[in-house]
Amino acid sequence: MIGAIGAFFSLYLATLMLLMGSGLFNTFIGLRLSELGISEIWIGGLIAAYYLGLVFGARVGHRLIMGVGHIRAYAASAAVVTVCVLVQIMVDSMWVWVALRFVAGAGMVTQFMGIESWLNEQTENNKRGTVFAFYMLVSSLGTVLGQLVLTLFPSMDYQPLVFVAICSVMSLIPIALTGRMHPALQVPAPINARYYVERVPLSMTVLFVAGMITGAFYGLAPVYGIRVNLSSEQVAVFVASSVAAGVLAQWPVGWLADRFDRVNMIRINAVLIALFAIPLWGWFDVTFAMLLVFSAVFGVLQFTLYPLGAAFANDNIDPERRVGLSAILYMVYGLGACLGPLAVGTLMNQFGSQFYYIFVAACGGSLVLLVRPQKVSGDHLSVDAPTEFVPMPDSLQVSAASSSLDPRIDISSDISHDPITDEDYLGDIDIEGGTEAAPPSSVEQNSASELNKP
């Protein structure tokens, strides 16, 4: 294990620096603009623009890597991200900031794609789980450290932005000096999104709502903290406690997800999100210590929704199409993350800070209503279901390329880019009954327990 981790030390170090700067920036934006009296709508819009850049910049980033190679593409993208951060010190126009955040998102997803494709191409299948787990740990650690570093800046002036720019430049050093061979370049092919949407619609719903919750968290949770009279240092700890709790919860939740009904686990998760949000609707004053407890609880719940939804989807997709599935899940999650901050920013601006947690409760309630075991038949259960639960990094901070590190995926046999046939849509033939299976739109499998039923 140490050998597998040490072999990619330079890539892990670059990831740590990237996420430290990104994690600090997202919290700083909310604090700084709130201090200046900027509307929550603008704050949500900035976060939404960044995530939109992450989602739609992936294609451009892949072409850039194909054209000039991993190191040059990474270096160019790091330069673009650094310039975008520094220009925000010089220009006060919010419209310019929105454009800069979109460009920065596209640049950062290119950096992540370079690192992740490098890891994937040079990782053997039997070591993929170890490499992925450590990549998840480093990604989450960088986000947490970014929050904690923010406490070193008592005044919300330009200095945190300079630190973010430094992190962006520092991430260049381990990549530029790495002694590893360049990975082979691969041409991306179109993925048929309709197949995945019709095959696993409930999972898409889970991922979309999870993206809305997490996107709103990074954009507006710091603003909520300011509105309830927390200091900037307390807000940083408030956000960091949520992210850290989400990381620590991945393994125990994974243990449960591999042994119990995954649909019901998602519903329980959603119920708890709705219930724990109610005390924060502004009924009474909450102490800082209580807020930290609530923040940690929400971190456990919101940061495990993505891997639960992904595991649920993998149970119902043929193993050789899971690269495509992960890419589609990332896009749906990212689109939710774009809409979440915009919706919450509008609500908070119009009705008050308590509407952040009213929105969170509404998202939890919608999942309870939409994701029901009665909607699940199990007719399209994958041959290796229930698939192993895989701890996921904060997918709003990384790229869809990380799906290739998922130990459930065998890259050598994946056919995600192959054309989808009519048989794929119609489903398998029920040998015992002599009839066709139900249409894909209603056939997700609900749990490991279904496997053992006669």
Secondary structure, DSSP 8 states (H G I E B T S, - for coil): -HHHHHHTHHHHHHHHHHHHHHHHHHHHHHHHHHHTT--HHHHHHHHHHHHHHHHHHHHHHHHHHHHH-HHHHHHHHHHHHHHHHHHHHH---HHHHHHHHHHHHHHHHHHHHHHHHHHHHT--GGGHHHHHHHHHHHHHHHHHHHHHHHTT--S-SSHHHHHHHHHHHHTHHHHHT--S------------HHHHHHH-HHHHHHHHHHHHHHHHHHHHHHHHHHHTT--HHHHHHHHHHHHHHHHHHHHHHHHHHTTSBHHHHHHHHHHHHHHHHGGGSSSS---HHHHHHHHHHHHHHHTTHHHHHHHHHHTTS-GGGHHHHHHHHHHHHHHHHHHHHHHHHHHHHHH-TTHHHHHHHHHHHHHHHH--GGG---TT--TT-S--------TTSS-GGGGGG-TT--GGG--TTS---HHHHH--EETTTTEE---GGG----BSGGGG--
